C-alpha cells in the first residue's frame, strides 16, 4: 500500500493540530486513499479521488449533523479555518477520529438486523434534521449506463417513477454508501458508520433499495436472497424506518447496480469478478418479486 506523503502529514499537523510520527495505510476502497495516523488519539486521513472539495464540505456537514442524534455517525475534525475539508495537491482531504472495529459481517443475522435498525434511525433523523436545510437532487446523466446494459422496460419504469411517484416519496439527506464495509463493529455491536463521501439529497427509498441489496445478496453477489432481504426490511420498519417498502425497491436496486457498473468501468477500477457478479444480479433481479 502507498505510504502517506510527508507533505500531507505536515499539512494535517498545521491545519488540525494533529501530530503524528507515522501512518499506516488502510483499505479505503477504490474511491479514496486512507491512512491511520499514530497520533493521540489516532485519526484517519482520507484523500478522495472522485469528489470535489465542495462535495466533501457538504458531506462533512451532513455527517456532523447526523452525529448529533446518531452516536454511530462519526463527526469529522474541523481545521483552523472552520472547515473540515481542504485541498492538498489538488485533491480534497478530510480527517476523522479513528474507530477501532471490524467491518460488519452480513452473514451474521444479528449484525444484519443491527444495520437495518441503524438505517431506520438514520432515515428518521434525515426527516428531522433542521440544521442542514433542503438539498438538491443531482442532475445525473444515466445514458452511459443505459447503453452499457440496455433494458427498455426498466428505462420506461424509471421515467414513469421519476415523473409521477418520486415526488411522493420521503426526501432527505442520505449516506448513500451504506454497506457492510462502512459499518464498523466491535464485540458484535456497531460502533461506527464511516465514509460519508457519497452523501446525497433524494428519495430515501433509493438508499433503502440498495441497502436491501447489499445486506440481502448472496455471497458471490449475483442474486438476492429473499429471506435475508425481508429480514432487513422487517428490522428497518421495527426501528421506525419511515420509508414504506414497495414494489419500487427492485427496479431501484437495478438502476443503482447498472449505474455502479458503468461508473467503475469508466474510471477503469472495476474488479472483474465483482463486475461479472453485478451484471448477473442486474439480469436476475428482473425476475425477482419481493412479497412485502
C-alpha positions in Angstrom: 0.0 0.0 0.0 1.1 3.6 -0.7 2.9 5.5 2.1 1.4 8.8 3.1 3.3 11.7 1.5 5.4 13.6 4.1 3.9 16.9 2.9 0.4 15.7 3.7 1.4 14.8 7.3 2.7 18.3 7.7 -0.4 19.8 6.3 -2.6 17.8 8.6 -0.5 18.9 11.6 -0.6 22.6 10.7 -4.4 22.6 9.9 -5.8 20.3 12.6 -3.1 20.3 15.3 -2.7 16.5 14.9 0.9 15.5 15.4 2.0 12.0 14.2 5.2 10.3 13.6 3.9 7.6 11.2 0.9 6.5 9.2 -0.5 3.1 8.3 -2.3 2.6 5.0 -5.8 1.2 5.4 -8.0 -0.5 2.9 -10.1 2.6 1.8 -11.6 1.0 -1.3 -11.2 2.3 -4.8 -12.7 5.8 -4.2 -10.2 7.1 -1.7 -6.7 6.7 -0.1 -6.9 6.2 3.6 -4.2 6.3 6.4 -4.4 5.9 10.1 -2.0 8.2 12.0 -0.3 7.2 15.2 -1.4 10.5 16.9 -3.0 10.6 20.3 -5.8 10.0 19.9 -5.4 8.3 16.5 -7.1 9.8 13.4 -7.8 8.7 9.9 -6.8 10.8 6.9 -8.9 10.4 3.7 -7.9 11.7 0.2 -10.8 11.5 -2.1 -10.2 10.6 -5.8 -13.6 11.2 -7.4 -15.2 14.2 -5.5 -14.7 17.9 -5.5 -13.9 20.0 -2.4 -17.4 21.4 -2.2 -18.8 17.9 -2.2 -16.6 16.9 0.7 -17.5 20.0 2.7 -21.2 19.2 2.2 -20.6 15.5 3.2 -18.8 16.5 6.4 -21.6 18.9 7.3 -24.2 16.1 6.9 -22.1 13.7 8.9 -21.7 16.3 11.7 -25.5 16.9 11.8 -26.3 13.2 11.9 -23.7 12.6 14.7 -25.7 14.9 17.0 -28.5 12.3 17.2 -26.9 9.1 15.9 -23.9 8.0 18.0 -22.6 5.7 15.4 -22.2 8.5 12.9 -18.6 9.8 13.0 -18.0 13.5 13.2 -15.1 14.9 11.1 -12.4 17.1 12.6 -12.5 20.8 11.8 -9.5 22.8 10.6 -8.2 26.1 11.6 -10.3 27.9 9.0 -13.5 26.4 10.5 -13.9 23.9 7.6 -13.5 20.1 7.8 -12.1 19.6 4.3 -9.2 21.2 2.4 -7.3 20.8 -0.9 -3.9 19.2 -0.9 -2.1 18.6 -4.1 -5.3 19.2 -6.0 -7.3 16.6 -4.1 -9.8 17.1 -1.2 -8.7 15.8 2.2 -10.7 15.1 5.3 -9.6 13.9 8.8 -11.7 11.7 11.1 -11.4 10.1 14.5 -10.2 6.5 14.2 -12.8 3.9 15.0 -11.5 0.6 16.3 -13.7 -2.0 14.7 -14.1 -4.6 12.0 -16.4 -4.4 9.0 -19.9 -5.7 9.7 -20.5 -9.4 8.9 -23.5 -9.5 6.7 -23.8 -13.3 7.2 -24.5 -12.7 10.9 -28.2 -12.2 11.2 -27.8 -10.3 14.5 -25.5 -7.8 12.9 -27.7 -7.6 9.8 -30.6 -6.6 12.0 -28.5 -4.0 13.7 -27.6 -2.5 10.4 -31.2 -2.3 9.3 -32.2 -0.6 12.6 -29.3 1.8 12.2 -30.6 2.7 8.7 -34.1 3.1 10.1 -32.8 5.6 12.7 -30.7 7.4 10.0 -33.8 7.9 7.9 -35.8 9.1 10.8 -33.1 11.6 11.6 -32.9 12.6 7.9 -36.5 13.8 8.1 -35.9 15.7 11.3 -32.6 17.4 10.5 -33.2 21.1 10.9 -29.6 22.4 10.7 -28.9 21.3 7.1 -31.9 22.6 5.1 -33.1 21.1 1.9 -30.7 20.0 -0.7 -31.0 19.4 -4.5 -31.0 16.1 -6.2 -28.1 15.6 -8.5 -28.7 16.2 -12.2 -27.4 12.7 -13.2 -27.0 11.5 -16.8 -27.5 7.7 -16.8 -27.4 7.4 -20.6 -24.0 5.7 -20.5 -25.3 3.0 -18.1 -28.4 2.5 -20.2 -26.3 2.0 -23.3 -24.0 -0.4 -21.5 -26.8 -2.6 -20.1 -29.9 -1.9 -22.3 -33.3 -2.6 -20.6 -36.2 -0.7 -22.2 -38.7 -1.9 -19.6 -36.5 -0.6 -16.8 -35.9 2.7 -18.6 -39.7 3.2 -19.1 -40.4 2.3 -15.4 -37.8 4.8 -14.2 -39.2 7.6 -16.4 -42.7 6.9 -15.1 -41.5 6.7 -11.5 -39.5 10.0 -11.7 -42.3 11.8 -13.4 -45.2 10.5 -11.2 -44.1 8.9 -8.0 -40.7 10.0 -6.9 -42.0 13.4 -5.6 -44.4 11.5 -3.2 -41.5 9.6 -1.5 -39.8 10.7 1.7 -36.9 13.0 0.8 -33.8 13.7 2.8 -30.0 13.5 3.1 -28.6 10.0 2.6 -25.3 8.4 3.5 -25.7 6.6 0.1 -22.8 4.1 0.7 -24.5 2.1 3.4 -22.9 -1.3 3.1 -21.0 -3.7 5.5 -17.5 -2.3 4.7 -18.5 1.1 6.0 -20.2 -0.2 9.2 -17.6 -1.0 11.9 -18.4 -3.4 14.7 -16.6 -4.3 18.0 -17.7 -7.2 20.1 -20.7 -7.7 17.9 -22.0 -4.2 18.2 -21.9 -1.4 15.7 -19.6 1.4 16.8 -19.2 3.5 13.7 -20.6 4.4 10.3 -17.8 5.8 8.2 -17.0 7.1 4.7 -19.6 9.9 4.1 -18.1 10.9 0.7 -21.2 9.9 -1.3 -23.8 11.9 0.7 -26.7 12.9 -1.5 -30.1 14.5 -1.2 -33.0 12.5 -2.7 -35.7 9.9 -2.1 -34.8 7.7 0.9 -36.3 4.7 -0.8 -33.4 4.7 -3.2 -31.0 4.2 -0.3 -33.2 1.6 1.3 -33.3 -0.3 -2.0 -29.5 -0.6 -2.4 -29.1 -1.3 1.3 -31.5 -4.3 1.0 -29.4 -5.5 -1.9 -26.1 -5.0 0.0 -27.3 -7.0 3.0 -29.5 -9.5 1.2 -27.3 -10.5 -1.7 -25.7 -14.0 -2.0 -22.0 -14.4 -1.0 -21.0 -14.3 -4.7 -23.1 -11.1 -5.1 -25.0 -12.4 -8.1 -28.5 -12.9 -6.7 -30.8 -11.6 -3.9 -31.6 -13.9 -1.0 -35.2 -13.1 -0.3 -35.3 -14.3 3.3 -32.4 -12.0 4.2 -33.9 -9.1 2.2 -37.1 -9.5 4.1 -35.3 -9.8 7.4 -33.6 -6.5 6.7 -36.8 -4.8 5.8 -38.6 -6.1 8.9 -35.9 -4.8 11.2 -35.8 -1.5 9.4 -39.5 -0.9 9.9 -39.4 -2.1 13.5 -36.8 0.5 14.2 -39.2 3.2 12.9 -37.7 3.5 9.4 -40.0 5.9 7.7 -39.9 4.5 4.2 -42.7 2.2 3.4 -41.3 -0.8 1.4 -42.9 -1.1 -2.0 -42.5 -2.7 -5.4 -40.2 0.1 -6.4 -37.3 -1.5 -4.4 -36.3 -4.0 -7.1 -36.1 -1.6 -10.1 -34.3 1.0 -7.9 -31.8 -1.7 -7.0 -31.3 -2.5 -10.6 -30.9 1.2 -11.5 -28.2 1.6 -8.9 -26.4 -1.6 -9.9 -26.3 -0.6 -13.6 -25.1 2.9 -12.7 -22.3 1.4 -10.5 -21.2 -1.0 -13.2 -20.9 1.9 -15.7 -19.0 4.2 -13.2 -16.3 1.7 -12.2 -15.8 0.7 -15.8 -15.5 4.3 -16.8 -12.8 5.1 -14.2 -11.1 1.7 -15.1 -11.3 0.5 -11.5 -13.8 -2.4 -11.9 -12.9 -5.7 -10.2 -13.6 -8.3 -12.9 -15.2 -10.8 -10.5 -17.4 -8.2 -8.8 -18.3 -6.7 -12.2 -19.4 -10.0 -13.5 -21.5 -10.7 -10.4 -23.2 -7.3 -10.6 -24.1 -7.9 -14.2 -25.6 -11.3 -13.3 -27.5 -9.6 -10.5 -28.8 -6.9 -12.8 -30.2 -9.6 -15.0 -31.5 -12.0 -12.4 -33.3 -9.2 -10.4 -35.6 -8.6 -13.3 -37.4 -11.8 -12.3 -37.5 -11.1 -8.5 -40.7 -10.2 -6.7 -40.4 -9.1 -3.0 -43.5 -10.2 -1.1 -43.9 -7.2 1.1 
